[in-house]
Amino acid sequence: MNTPPPRRAPNRDLTQGPIARTLIAFALPVLGANVLQSLNGSVNAIWIGNLLGEEALTATSNANLVLFLLLGAVFGVSMAATILIGQAYGARDIERAKCVVGTGATFFLAVSALIAAAGWVWTPEILGLLKTPEAALPSAVAYLRVIFVAVPIMNSFAFAMAVLRGSGDSRTPFYFMALSVAIDVALNPLLIRGAGPLPALGIAGSALATLLAQGISFAGLLVLLARRRHPLLPGRHELSHFRPRPQLLRTIVVKGVPMGLQMIVISSAALVMMGLVNGYGVQTAAAYGVAAQLWTYVQMPALATGAAVSSMAAQNVGAGRWDRVEQIARAGVLFNLLLTGALVLLLYGADRYALGLFLPGDSGAIGVAVHINNVASWSFVLFGVTIVIFGVVRATGAVLPPLIILFISMLLVRVPFAWGLQDAWGAEAVWWSFPLGSVTSVVLAGLYYRYGGWRRNSLAARPLKEEDPPATGTAADTGVAMPAMDREANYDGAAATAGTKP
C-alpha cells in the first residue's frame, strides 16, 4: 500500500524571491503575535483588577516578574534552535534540522519539568525574595504555582512556534497564538468567578485559564502538523531523533544562554530605572509608567522585524547566499525605520489622547508623561536599528557581541548617566539616558556589523561529529526535495563562503 504524499505546509523558502516582500510577509504575522500577547496580558489584568481587586493585581504583577525571567531563558534557547533549523533548512539538510528539533524538544521538556517541580515547592521563598506585599502573598502563591505547572506546556508551545519560524512559516504560529489568546481571555472571567458547573477559583482560575489555553492550542498545533506530515515533525519510525545529540545540545545551550541574558540585561536596566524614577514621587512614577506602556507597542515592529531577519538570514547563511544576507539587513533596517518611525510620529501627535486612556484628564502626570515622550520616544527608532542588526548577526551564531553591546549601552552608559547626573539634572537625567543608550548601542552595533567577524561564525559550517550520527531516514521521508549534492559538501561550501564579505 502506497504512503500518501505529505500535505503542503506553508513553509517559505527564504533563500529565494524578492527580499522586501518576503520580509514583510514573514514579519507581519510575528508582529501580530506580539501584539496579541501584549493585549492578552492587558485584558487579563483588567479582569483580575476588576473582579478581584488591587491585592490580586499586585500578586500577578509579582508572579509575572518570575515568569518574565523564565521566558527570557526560553527566548534564548528557542532562538538558538531557530537559527540552527534555519541554517539546516537553507542548506536543504532536513535530517540535521530534525535532529535539532528532537534534541531541542527533549531538552525543553526535561528542563521545564525540573523548573515546574522546583517552582511548585519553592514558590513562597521565590516571592519572599521579591518582597511581595504580605497582603498579596497568598494570592501570589496560588497564582504562581499554577503557572509553574503550566511551564512545560508553555515552553513546548514556544519551542514549536520557534521551529516553524525557523522553517519559514510565521503564519501558523500566529493563528495558534490567536487561538490561545482567545481561549485565555474567554476563560478568565469564567474560572475566576465561576459559571454553571465551573467553580469560582479566584486568582488561580486566571492562571488555570492560561494553562488550558496554551495546552489546547499546543495540542491543536501538533494535530495540524501531524495531518500535514510536516517535514520537521519526526514520525513514528523516527523517534530516535528525540535522542539528544551532545554536539547539538551544547550548541543550543552555549548560543542560547547569551541571547537569554540579553533579556536579563534589558529587564535589569528597566528595574534600575524604575527605582530611580520612584524617588521623584508618585506623579512622576505614574507618568513614566504610562509612557512605558506606550513604548511597549512602539518597540513591537522592531522586535518582529528582528525575529524575521534572523530567520531569513539563517536560511540564507545555510544556503551560502551571503549576497542576500546583506540585502536582508538593509531591508530590515528600512522596514524598522518606516514602521517604528511612523508609530513615534503618531505618538508625538496623539500622545495626550493616548495617555488619557491610562490617566484622568485633569491629572498633572499627563504633562510629565508628554515631556518624557518628547525626550525619549525618538530613541526607539535607533534602538530598533540595533535590534535588526542583532537579528542578522545572530543568524550566524554570533551571540556574545550583541550581549556585550547591550551590557555596555544599558548598564555601563544609560544607568550610570541617569544615576550620576541626578543631583544636577534631576529626573531629566533619566529621560535623556534613553537617547544616550540608544545612540551608543546603534553605533557599536553598526561598527560590529561592518568590521566584526560574524560572517565567519556560521554554525552551518559544522557537520555533526561521529558521536552524533543522524537518525535513519531519507529526503523522500520528509516530503522536501533535496539538492543533488553530498551533505558534507554542503557544509564545506558554507564554510568556504562564511569568511567572505558579500
Secondary structure, DSSP 8 states (H G I E B T S, - for coil): -------------TTSS-HHHHHHHHHHHHHHHHHHHHHHHHHHHHHHHHHH-HHHHHHHHHHHHHHHHHHHHHHHHHHHHHHHHHHHHHTT-HHHHHHHHHHHHHHHHHHHHHHHHHHHHHHHHHHHHTT--GGGHHHHHHHHHHHHHHHHHHHHHHHHHHHHHHTT--HHHHHHHHHHHHHHHHHHHHHHH-BTTB---THHHHHHHHHHHHHHHHHHHHHHHHHHT-TTS--GGGGGGGS--HHHHHHHHHHHHHHHHHHHHHHHHHHHHHHHHHTT-HHHHHHHHHHHHHHHHHTHHHHHHHHHHHHHHHHHHHTT-HHHHHHHHHHHHHHHHHHHHHHHHHHHHHHHHHHHTTS-TT-THHHHHHHHHHHHTTHHHHHHHHHHHHHHHGGGT--HHHHHHHIIIIIIIIHHHHHHTHHHHTTHHHHHHHHHHHHHHHHHHHHHHHHSSGGG--GGG----TTS---S--HHHHTS---SS-HHHHHHHHHHHHTS--
